[in-house]
């Protein structure tokens, strides 16, 4: 959701070619230059390679447009990595997502705690 006072444009050209991958992008106009905000979701049952390839494809397309773009990626990747939460075991998807973040100079900022709560209010 974006506040109505924020000038933005949807960026369908940055979405992956595989339409089964849930990645959307908007460009927000700002005084310091455009900010690209991606919203992503990988269902737990979806092939992580398919999703991560789509994410890489979207970021490659953006990089070819603007090498100095400000990028924010939000969402649920269902990719566990012990570097982000010490109680997790690093899965292949977590390693590959970490590689993509490194490749594009991005940082995972949610670390050290889960972001999901069960119906009983427990973090999981």
JORA-V466068 format. One record per residue. RES is the residue in one letter. D_LAST is the distance of its C-alpha to the last C-alpha in whole Angstrom. Layout:
res=<RES & RES>
d_last=<D_LAST & D_LAST>
This chain:
res=<X & X & X & X & X & X & X & X & X & X & X & X & X & X & X & X & X & X & X & X & X & X & X & X & X & X & X & X & X & X & X & X & X & X & X & X & X & X & X & X & X & X & X & X & X & X & X & X & X & X & X & X & X & X & X & X & X & X & X & X & X & X & X & X & X & X & X & X & X & X & X & X & X & X & X & X & X & X & X & X & X & X & X & X & X & X & X & X & X & X & X & X & X & X & X & X & X & X & X & X & X & X & X & X & X & X & X & X & X & X & X & X & X & X & X & X & X & X & X & X & X & X & X & X>
d_last=<25 & 28 & 30 & 34 & 35 & 34 & 36 & 34 & 35 & 33 & 33 & 33 & 35 & 32 & 30 & 30 & 33 & 30 & 30 & 27 & 25 & 23 & 24 & 26 & 28 & 30 & 32 & 33 & 36 & 36 & 39 & 38 & 37 & 35 & 31 & 30 & 26 & 24 & 22 & 20 & 18 & 17 & 16 & 14 & 18 & 20 & 22 & 20 & 24 & 25 & 23 & 23 & 27 & 27 & 25 & 28 & 30 & 29 & 29 & 33 & 34 & 33 & 35 & 38 & 38 & 37 & 37 & 36 & 34 & 31 & 28 & 24 & 22 & 19 & 16 & 14 & 15 & 12 & 14 & 12 & 14 & 14 & 16 & 14 & 11 & 13 & 10 & 10 & 14 & 16 & 16 & 20 & 18 & 17 & 20 & 22 & 20 & 21 & 24 & 25 & 24 & 26 & 29 & 29 & 28 & 25 & 22 & 18 & 18 & 14 & 13 & 12 & 9 & 6 & 7 & 5 & 6 & 7 & 10 & 11 & 9 & 6 & 4 & 0>
